């Protein structure tokens, strides 16, 4: 009797879902039974790197720095994808060149979008 040709994919998908869920369940049980919650004023206090806390912990945080970091990562990872193509450029078929051009055009579109929205201006 032959199994379905894609049965191993279903098995791997089930294992990929079951394994992390089992680990999360074990961690939850461990936290519930072996490390009970012991709230106190010290644990619930604001922590500022060992310095005595001052003021309210709910402050507005500027997200611009994260946006710069994300944009840098996007365009930095672009280079990692383009490097293997540049190395093997002469041996690639025309379809690969078309795929690379689409990739570069999508990244250029993202750069134009970020520039147009003013996300590249340092404030």
URJO-V852646 format. One record per pair of residues at least 12 apart in sequence whose C-alpha atoms are under 7 Angstrom apart, sorted by the first residue. I is the first residue (numbers start at 1). GAP is how many residues later the second one is. D is the distance in whole Angstrom. If there is no record, write none. Layout:
# URJO-V852646
i->I gap->GAP d->D
i->I gap->GAP d->D
This chain:
# URJO-V852646
none
